Every structure is written in C-alpha cells, then in structure tokens.
Amino acid sequence: MAILSIPRTRIEPQDVLLAGARLVLIGLPLMVFLPLHMIWQAVKLPSPWAMLYLRIVSRILGARVKVHGTRLRHDVFFVANHLSWHDIPILGGVTGTAFVAQDGVRKWPVIGWLAAQNKTIFVNRAGKHQVSDQINVIRDAIAENWSVTLFPEGTTSDGLGLLPFKPSLFETLAPPPKPIMIQPVLLDFGVEGRDIAWLGEETGGQSAWRAFTRRGSYEVGVHFLEPYDPSKLADRKQVCAHARNSIATALSKTLGYTVV
C-alpha cells in the first residue's frame, strides 16, 4: 500500500535511529493507555487516555504547543485548517476530540484501527450518493455529546493560505441536531508550516517518514477563535463561510498579509 511505502531517497543511519527511538517512545505508552482507554469505553465512562496519549505523541514528534484563546468543552464542533499528520495528535491532545476522516484511513494497518478506537467518523467524500448517510453518522456523534473536529479543506495545505472549504458536511449543522456551537480553530505552524505540510505527490508513508525523522522541535499555535451558533445562519453555505472567514482572518494576522 502507498501509505507504507518507504522514501526512495537515501536513508541515513541517524534517521533510522531517530525514527526507531520515536516509534519506541510512542509504542510504550500506547501499551499502557490503550487497555485503560478500552476499559473506560466498555464501562461507558469518558476516557481521558486518548487525549493524554496524543499529547505525548505530539511532544515526541517535536511539537511545542501554545494554546491561544478559550476552547469550548461541551456541545462543540471544531473546524480547523489542515497541514499534516501532526494536526491529529496536536489538536486531539489539547481537546480530546473525535475527527472526521476519509474512509480510506479505516483500511490503513494499525492506524485505521487506532483511529476507530478514538471514535473517528469515516466518510466517503467522493461518494455524493452517500452524503445523507454521512450526515446521519455525524449527527449521531453530535447527539452522543462527543466533540467532533472537521478539516473542511478536504486535503492539506502549506499553512501559508487556506484552500476552499467544502460545505457539504456542514449540512449536519444546518440546523444542528441539538444546541451546539461551532468553534473555528487555527493551527499556526509559522515558518515551519511548509516543511511540515504533506503536499504534492508525496505518499502517506513518505510524509510519515519525514515526521518521524524531523530533527529538533517546533512551535505550533492552536488558536481557539470566537464560537458561533450555526442555528442562527440560513444554510450550510453560510455556516461554512463563517468558519472559513474566521480562520482566514486569524491566519492573516499571524502571517502579516491578507489570506483570501
């Protein structure tokens, strides 16, 4: 599978050592936290273990997370920009959120199964006939009081701008199945964004290899922006546009130029 392909560029011994060390450091706490997480789920208690584990993973991969603003803790649907693999442990480690992901992720060895344990919502963005089913799945998640995160660009960008947001999945919030707020979130990697981003023809395996062999640490700002009530807006396009405008405005401030 492409997701497991190894980069064909020369692999340095120090890269192998660094990647191996990080795999060990990520794997050891998983052996502790995963059984605890599954026990908490079995007895239907809110599990803190996935959030704690993802926080550890983000730090092992070099992230120094700086939180800005106040995040909502209940009845919230987060909407964020998307750059790379790093986004999941960074945002999950701060919020404990479940994520909306393309259904192909479900088939990835190990990763797909682990994602399912964290209540990942798998959707087929290419299957337009399945949109109503996807809406129902997300509605059910919201009704069960999970916090859910959507990356509405549908792919990754370089952090120096925003791609168009796809409004189709905002249908779940127009109107929402219960009183809920949307909170836009800006992930700001600064000058490191282009180096960290998963772009172009790079495979998932190559991107993961870069993440595991990247030396040093980097600072990422997680900006929780002003939440808004989707029930106050006319339709999914307005709900979507409001989220994008909020993130674009915040990104413009951090970059020093206007993001459109």
C-alpha positions in Angstrom: 0.0 0.0 0.0 1.2 3.5 -0.7 0.7 4.5 2.9 3.5 2.2 3.9 5.9 2.9 1.1 9.4 4.0 2.0 11.0 7.0 0.5 13.4 6.2 -2.3 15.9 8.9 -1.3 19.0 7.8 0.6 18.2 6.8 4.2 20.8 8.0 6.7 21.6 5.7 9.7 20.8 8.6 12.1 17.4 8.9 10.5 16.7 5.2 11.2 17.9 5.6 14.8 15.7 8.7 15.3 12.6 7.1 13.8 13.2 3.9 15.8 13.6 5.8 19.0 10.4 7.7 18.4 8.5 4.6 17.5 9.6 3.0 20.8 8.7 6.1 22.7 5.3 6.2 21.1 4.7 2.5 21.4 5.5 2.1 25.1 2.8 4.5 26.5 0.3 3.0 24.0 0.7 -0.4 25.7 -0.5 1.3 28.9 -3.1 3.8 27.7 -4.9 1.6 25.1 -6.1 -1.0 27.6 -7.2 1.7 30.0 -9.0 3.6 27.2 -10.9 0.4 26.2 -11.8 -0.3 29.8 -13.2 3.2 30.2 -15.2 2.8 26.9 -16.5 -0.6 28.0 -18.0 0.8 31.1 -19.2 3.9 29.2 -17.1 6.5 31.0 -15.5 9.5 29.3 -11.9 8.3 28.6 -9.1 10.8 29.2 -6.5 8.3 27.9 -6.6 9.0 24.2 -6.2 12.8 24.8 -3.2 12.2 27.2 -1.6 9.7 24.7 -2.0 12.1 21.8 -0.5 14.9 23.8 2.6 12.7 24.4 2.8 11.7 20.8 2.8 15.4 19.6 5.6 16.2 22.0 7.7 13.2 20.9 7.3 14.3 17.3 8.7 17.7 18.3 5.6 19.9 18.8 5.7 22.6 21.4 2.1 23.5 21.6 0.9 27.0 22.6 -2.8 27.4 23.2 -4.4 30.8 22.5 -8.0 31.7 23.3 -10.5 29.6 25.3 -11.8 26.4 23.9 -15.4 25.2 24.5 -15.5 21.9 26.4 -19.0 20.8 25.7 -21.5 20.8 22.9 -18.9 21.9 20.3 -18.0 21.2 16.7 -14.4 22.3 15.9 -13.5 23.4 12.4 -9.8 23.6 11.7 -7.3 24.1 8.8 -5.2 21.1 7.9 -1.5 20.6 7.1 -0.3 17.1 8.0 -0.2 14.1 10.3 0.9 16.4 13.1 -2.5 18.1 13.3 -4.2 15.0 14.8 -2.1 14.5 17.9 -1.7 18.3 18.4 -5.4 19.1 18.3 -6.5 15.8 19.8 -4.0 16.2 22.7 -5.5 19.6 23.5 -9.2 18.8 23.1 -9.8 15.1 23.2 -11.9 15.5 20.1 -13.0 12.8 17.6 -12.2 13.5 14.0 -14.0 13.3 10.7 -11.7 11.4 8.3 -11.9 10.0 4.8 -13.0 6.4 4.8 -9.7 5.2 3.3 -8.0 5.8 6.6 -10.1 3.0 8.1 -8.1 0.5 5.9 -4.6 1.7 7.0 -2.8 -1.0 9.0 -2.8 -0.3 12.8 -3.5 3.5 12.3 -7.1 2.8 11.0 -7.9 0.6 13.9 -6.5 3.0 16.4 -8.4 5.9 14.8 -11.6 3.8 15.2 -10.9 3.4 18.9 -10.9 7.2 19.2 -14.4 7.4 17.6 -13.1 8.7 14.3 -16.0 9.3 11.9 -15.1 7.8 8.5 -16.8 9.4 5.5 -16.5 9.0 1.7 -16.1 12.5 0.4 -16.1 11.2 -3.2 -19.4 9.4 -2.9 -22.1 12.0 -3.3 -24.9 9.4 -3.0 -23.6 8.7 0.5 -23.9 12.2 1.8 -27.1 11.6 3.6 -25.5 8.6 5.4 -22.5 10.7 6.3 -24.7 13.4 7.7 -26.6 10.9 9.9 -23.3 9.5 11.2 -22.1 12.9 12.2 -25.5 13.8 13.7 -25.3 10.7 15.8 -21.9 11.6 17.1 -23.0 15.1 18.0 -26.1 13.7 19.7 -23.9 11.5 21.8 -22.1 14.6 23.1 -18.7 14.0 21.5 -16.7 16.9 20.5 -16.0 16.5 16.7 -13.4 18.1 14.5 -13.8 18.6 10.8 -11.0 19.6 8.4 -13.2 21.2 5.7 -10.5 21.9 3.2 -10.7 18.1 2.4 -6.9 17.9 2.0 -3.8 19.5 3.3 -2.3 23.0 2.6 1.1 24.5 3.4 -0.2 26.8 6.2 0.5 29.9 4.2 -3.1 30.2 3.0 -6.4 28.4 3.0 -8.0 26.2 0.4 -11.7 26.4 -0.3 -13.9 24.8 2.4 -16.3 22.1 1.3 -19.8 22.9 2.7 -21.4 19.5 2.2 -20.7 18.1 5.7 -21.9 21.3 7.3 -25.3 20.1 6.4 -25.2 18.3 9.7 -25.3 21.7 11.5 -28.0 23.4 9.4 -29.8 23.0 11.7 -27.8 21.0 14.3 -29.5 18.0 15.9 -29.1 19.7 19.3 -28.0 23.1 20.6 -24.3 23.2 19.7 -21.7 25.8 18.9 -19.1 25.8 16.2 -15.6 26.9 17.2 -13.1 27.6 14.4 -9.5 26.7 15.2 -6.4 28.0 13.5 -3.3 25.7 13.6 -0.4 28.1 13.1 2.9 26.4 12.3 4.5 29.7 11.3 7.6 29.4 9.1 7.8 25.6 9.8 4.5 25.0 8.0 5.8 24.4 4.6 8.4 21.9 5.9 5.8 20.0 8.0 3.0 20.0 5.5 2.0 16.9 3.5 1.8 18.2 -0.1 2.1 17.3 -3.8 2.8 13.8 -4.9 4.3 12.7 -1.6 2.8 9.4 -0.3 1.5 9.0 3.2 4.5 6.8 4.0 6.9 9.5 2.9 5.1 12.1 4.9 5.1 9.9 8.0 8.8 9.2 7.5 9.6 13.0 7.4 7.5 13.4 10.6 9.5 10.7 12.4 12.9 11.8 11.2 12.5 15.5 11.5 15.1 16.8 13.9 14.5 19.3 16.7 11.3 20.8 17.9 8.9 23.4 16.5 6.3 25.7 18.0 2.7 25.5 16.9 0.0 27.8 17.9 -3.5 26.4 18.5 -5.9 29.4 18.3 -9.4 28.8 19.5 -11.4 31.5 17.8 -14.8 33.1 18.6 -17.5 30.3 18.6 -20.8 30.9 16.8 -24.3 29.3 16.8 -25.0 27.6 13.4 -28.7 27.7 14.0 -28.6 31.5 13.6 -27.4 31.2 10.0 -29.6 30.5 7.0 -27.9 27.4 5.5 -24.8 25.2 5.3 -23.0 27.6 2.9 -23.3 30.4 5.4 -22.3 28.1 8.2 -19.2 27.1 6.2 -18.3 30.6 5.1 -18.4 31.9 8.6 -15.9 29.3 9.8 -13.6 30.0 6.9 -13.7 33.7 7.3 -12.8 33.4 11.0 -9.8 31.2 10.3 -8.7 33.3 7.3 -8.8 36.5 9.4 -6.8 34.9 12.2 -4.3 33.4 9.8 -3.9 36.8 8.1 -2.9 38.4 11.4 -0.3 35.7 12.1 1.2 35.9 8.6 1.0 39.7 8.1 -0.8 39.6 4.8 -4.4 39.0 3.8 -5.5 35.4 3.2 -8.4 35.2 0.8 
